[in-house]
Amino acid sequence: MTAFLFLPVAALRLETETVQRLNKLGLRQVKDILSMPRSVLRRRFGNHLLMRLDQALDHQEEIIQPVHLIEPYSERLSCLEPIVTATGIEIALQRSLEGLCKRLQQEGKGIRKAVFKGYRIDGNIQSIDIGTNRASSDVHHLFKLFEIKISSIEPSLGIELFILEATKVEDIDPIQEKFWEETCGLENPELIKLLDRLSNKIGDDHIHRFLPVEHYWPERSVKMAASLNEKMTTSWRTDVQRPIHLLQRPEPIWATALIPDHPPMLFRYKNKLHKVKKADGPERIEREWWIEEGQHRDYYAVEDEEGNRYWLFRSGHYTDENYQWFIHGFFA
């Protein structure tokens, strides 16, 4: 008790502002404030100071909420004999996934990222990792994702320890079942599994999802989605033709037309001359003046002699001195 009296007032876990006010008044130790009337302390510093004093003196109960460390989502598998074959690695992976997914299913969670490590006798560590678009605890699906990369593991003289660790785990959001309807689109589990297999085989950078944006200017009317769970804020336009492949930036071309406002008869793109057989347009798209100033565009959907279809536009009026033709997309 004596040692407690000589502790600084900050030991009572008071707010910084309160500690500074106490020190300014010369009340620097606990014994200094214990000798003062409680009514004075309450009036000057509020009930929080008195509560901390009572808790320190055991006159008031303080509930302590301990911090519970989350057990890592991992499975450890030791081998009686070093594993040197791909079949042995597959068996170890299967057992590890079964154990880990059983725990995840009990907690309503799923894997978003996981790594499978093999510790060789010579001290070298072989590892492969996977990622999913949505949390999954499906053993068969996760095994298929790892299976693509098992061939990259080199057991050499043998692997004596396997560790499977889920480095990113999320709650599983179950898809509500509907009577008389099949789950389709991005809610289709089979589509999600296909995307997972493709992304783990060729990389996430090669798979993209696009969403419509409320802009007139074509290159601003589409954005790349951050994830499969991102929702559309507006609907796709179906009242006008839009190419399947839209260039990020229009590329200049040489073109010639018979008379103003007519589609081009010929155009040259990447040193190849295209003769236009069919055309539709023009569709005029004005520049968004609240963002930037500039010329409008007159778009044409054209088809050449080979049956290829392109999306071309003329920037500005035909009578303008600085008008120019561009290619902006491909319909097929």
Summary of the structure (lengths in Angstrom):
residues: 332
radius of gyration: 34.2
end to end distance: 85.4
largest distance: 103.3
contacts: 847
relative contact order: 0.08
helix: 29%
strand: 32%
